[in-house]
Amino acid sequence: MEVRAPKGQYRVIGLDPVDTLTSPSGSLLKDCETFDKALDLAASNDQMYLWIYIYNENGEILHEAGCYREQLKKIHELEEQRPGRAQDERPKT
């Protein structure tokens, strides 16, 4: 997957932990004319994809978003509540 946006644009890429390249809905891949439009697109899709990145024409990541942090927090909370878990046992991630 090419991460470099066309000259003067910004590429928004959204991915899930499953192979979204072959799934029916696929990954999110869209080029935006301005960084603000790219941010808006990322924000409007941050609950649909675990990872969302915005790249510039050089392939540099300018912004990272998605719901993975929220999902990771939920996993930790559930691990903390698990019956029989030793106090010094660290949650598995």
C-alpha positions as CSV (number, residue, x, y, z in Angstrom):
1,M,0.0,0.0,0.0
2,E,1.5,3.3,-1.1
3,V,1.5,5.8,1.8
4,R,2.8,8.8,0.0
5,A,0.1,11.2,-1.0
6,P,0.0,13.0,-4.4
7,K,2.0,16.2,-4.4
8,G,0.3,18.9,-2.3
9,Q,-2.2,16.4,-0.8
10,Y,-2.7,14.3,2.3
11,R,-3.4,10.6,2.3
12,V,-5.7,9.1,5.0
13,I,-5.3,5.4,5.6
14,G,-7.5,3.4,8.1
15,L,-6.7,-0.2,9.0
16,D,-8.1,-2.9,11.2
17,P,-6.2,-5.8,12.8
18,V,-7.8,-8.2,10.3
19,D,-6.7,-8.3,6.7
20,T,-8.8,-5.4,5.5
21,L,-7.1,-5.4,2.1
22,T,-9.2,-8.5,1.1
23,S,-12.3,-7.9,3.2
24,P,-15.5,-6.6,1.4
25,S,-15.3,-3.2,3.0
26,G,-11.6,-2.9,2.7
27,S,-9.3,-0.4,4.3
28,L,-9.8,3.3,4.2
29,L,-7.6,5.0,1.6
30,K,-8.4,8.6,0.5
31,D,-6.4,11.6,-0.6
32,C,-7.5,15.0,0.7
33,E,-6.6,18.4,-0.7
34,T,-6.0,20.0,2.7
35,F,-4.7,18.8,6.1
36,D,-7.9,20.0,7.7
37,K,-10.0,17.9,5.4
38,A,-7.8,14.9,6.1
39,L,-8.2,15.5,9.9
40,D,-12.0,15.7,9.5
41,L,-12.0,12.4,7.5
42,A,-9.9,10.7,10.1
43,A,-12.1,12.0,12.9
44,S,-15.3,10.8,11.2
45,N,-13.9,7.3,10.8
46,D,-12.0,6.8,14.1
47,Q,-14.5,4.4,15.5
48,M,-14.6,2.3,12.4
49,Y,-10.8,1.6,12.2
50,L,-8.3,0.6,14.9
51,W,-5.6,2.7,13.2
52,I,-5.9,5.8,11.1
53,Y,-2.9,7.6,9.7
54,I,-2.4,10.8,7.7
55,Y,0.6,10.9,5.5
56,N,2.1,13.7,3.4
57,E,3.6,13.6,-0.1
58,N,6.9,12.3,1.4
59,G,5.2,9.4,3.2
60,E,5.7,10.9,6.6
61,I,3.1,10.3,9.3
62,L,1.5,13.6,10.3
63,H,-1.3,12.3,12.4
64,E,-2.3,9.1,14.1
65,A,-5.8,8.2,15.4
66,G,-8.2,5.4,15.7
67,C,-10.0,3.4,18.4
68,Y,-7.1,1.1,19.4
69,R,-6.2,3.1,22.5
70,E,-9.8,2.9,23.7
71,Q,-9.9,-0.9,23.0
72,L,-6.6,-1.4,24.8
73,K,-7.9,0.5,27.8
74,K,-11.1,-1.8,27.9
75,I,-8.9,-4.9,27.7
76,H,-6.8,-3.7,30.7
77,E,-10.0,-2.9,32.7
78,L,-11.4,-6.3,32.0
79,E,-8.2,-8.0,33.0
80,E,-8.2,-6.0,36.3
81,Q,-11.7,-7.3,37.1
82,R,-10.9,-10.9,36.2
83,P,-11.6,-13.2,39.2
84,G,-8.6,-15.1,40.6
85,R,-6.1,-12.7,39.1
86,A,-3.1,-12.2,41.4
87,Q,-2.4,-8.6,42.5
88,D,1.1,-8.6,41.0
89,E,0.1,-10.3,37.8
90,R,0.4,-8.0,34.8
91,P,-2.4,-8.0,32.2
92,K,-1.6,-9.7,28.9
93,T,-1.6,-7.5,25.9
